[in-house]
Amino acid sequence: MLATISLSSTVIDETINILRYAGLSVTITNVLQIKTPHLRHEIDELREENARLKQEFFLVKSIHSTTSTNTKVHKSDDTKLHRRLGTIFSYVTNDF
């Protein structure tokens, strides 16, 4: 929260109220509630897919780092892998 206050004595009551509210606003928390229960199943599926894609991303990343140090990877294979990693990474970074 951004609170704008004045040092003028003519608005001291308003300044005090703003500072009180700003102090209380720190304790305000928002809780996400889904008001469309028919989408809950789809959201749960997307969360599961996101978790699966994260695991796949780290697995592919670890395999890629192992193979690139042990053997030479063809440039075309490397390009395909980077495209797949880019796709997976975009899913991972667009987490809900």
C-alpha positions, -999 to 999 in steps of 0.1 A, spaced: 0 0 0 11 35 -7 0 61 18 3 98 10 4 120 41 8 157 48 28 174 74 3 202 76 -15 207 109 -48 214 91 -52 178 80 -36 161 109 -68 140 116 -68 126 80 -31 119 82 -35 99 114 -64 79 99 -43 72 68 -14 59 89 -37 37 110 -53 22 79 -19 17 63 -8 -1 95 -39 -24 94 -36 -30 57 -4 -50 63 -25 -78 78 -50 -80 49 -46 -112 29 -65 -123 -2 -76 -159 -6 -83 -172 -40 -117 -188 -43 -129 -204 -74 -165 -193 -80 -169 -217 -110 -168 -252 -96 -172 -267 -130 -136 -254 -138 -121 -269 -107 -115 -302 -124 -98 -286 -153 -76 -264 -130 -66 -295 -111 -57 -313 -144 -36 -283 -155 -18 -282 -121 -10 -319 -125 2 -314 -160 23 -285 -149 40 -307 -122 46 -334 -148 61 -309 -172 84 -296 -145 96 -331 -137 101 -338 -175 120 -305 -179 145 -314 -151 149 -349 -164 156 -338 -199 179 -311 -187 199 -336 -166 200 -361 -195 211 -333 -219 239 -322 -196 251 -358 -192 250 -366 -229 266 -333 -240 296 -340 -217 300 -377 -226 292 -378 -263 289 -356 -293 253 -347 -300 243 -340 -336 233 -304 -343 198 -314 -355 192 -334 -323 205 -306 -302 182 -281 -320 151 -304 -315 160 -308 -278 164 -270 -273 130 -265 -290 114 -291 -267 131 -276 -236 118 -241 -247 83 -255 -249 86 -272 -215 102 -241 -200 73 -219 -212 48 -242 -195 69 -242 -163 73 -204 -161 36 -198 -168 27 -214 -135 -6 -204 -119 
